[in-house]
Amino acid sequence: MPSAADLAAVWLTVQLAGLTTVLLLVLGTPLAWWLARTDSRLKGLVGSVVTLPLVLPPAVLGFYLLVLMGPNGPVGRLTQALGLGLLPFTFAGLVVASCLYSMPFVVQPLQQAFAAIGRAPMEAAATLRASPWDAFFTVALPLARPGFVTAAVLGFAHTVGEFGVVLMIGGNIPGQTQVLSMAIYNHVEAMEYTHAHGLAGGMLVFSFAVLLLLNGRGWSRSS
């Protein structure tokens, strides 16, 4: 049976992944829309920044976030001036780091979904005197619904499996920043392989279920 500490780590991981996914869907939707439709010269630069976590080692991203959000970093000074304290080794810091680390897994599916819509449906809505906002919410969003499902699933699953970034930013504080991956690491370090097997096996089943869901949706669309 999982211990109380393991259950707390699981619940904290679910909270972190859920909040991160919601924030990324809210913040990533306008960004993905802009990337899918803009002809700006900044598109390549912005797109590269968004996808940087795909190729950047998590420890490197975590280190620079730790510097930025630390007491001598610009973000750390700002949060202290606002009376918010420091973000490292807090749940809020984990949320910020997770949003940055999982951003490409949410923004890219949304960008591809918006790009697949094309300009014709939006132009047709404009001829019917729909405002850009009305056309976006009544035409673009419903057509891009499969992309939102993919983005939500990938963003949630990727956040659940984080290790390097959460280790650098959150540390390993039970009940506060100790997520599932850190709990598995603790069990392995203590040679408690039975507990590690239980948690790791659960993550394996969860990951496989995510792949089945995404691949199943692909089969249903192609059939």
Phi, psi and omega in degrees: 000139178293146180282171178297324179295321179294318179296323177295322179294321178296313181296320178296322179295318178297317178298314181297313182294320180294313180294319179298317181296315179298313181297319181291325177294321180290313183279328185279337182297307178296326178294316179295322178298316179295316180296327182284337189240346186280153172247014182295148176293343180280353184301315181297319180293312181296317178298323178293320178296319181296319184271359182304320179299343178292330184247346182275130177302137181304324180295325179292313178299316180297322180296313182290327174294323178296321178293315182295321185266000179286178184297335180256001179273160182297321179290319178297319177296322180294313181295326177291321179295330179275000180079018181266353183077197180261144182276326180303143179064031173228163178295323178298321177296322176298321180296314180299312181296320181293323178298317180291320184287326182264001184305312182297333181286345176256314185292318184296314176299323178293317179300316179295322179293318179293321180295325181291337179295322183079181182266342185300313180298323179290323178292323177295320178295324180293324179293337177270014176068026174280136177290162178305322179294315179298317180296323180295313185281331184261342182244302187294311184298314178298321180292332182266011184304317178300325177294325178293321178296314179298316180298317181294317181294313181294318180298316179295311183295320181293323179292322178300323184271007182295147175220300186300315182292317181291330177294319182287319186269320186262340186072221185210058185266114182301134178080351182237310182226004181277101181267182188299316181297324178290324178296319177297316179300318180297317180295319179295318180297325179272005181060032175265072190290333178296314178294320179297319179299319181298313180289316181294322178296322176297319177293324178296315178297317179299315181297318179294323178295322177298315179295320177297320179297312182293316180290324178296321177294324178295320178294319183294327179287328183278342182278000000 
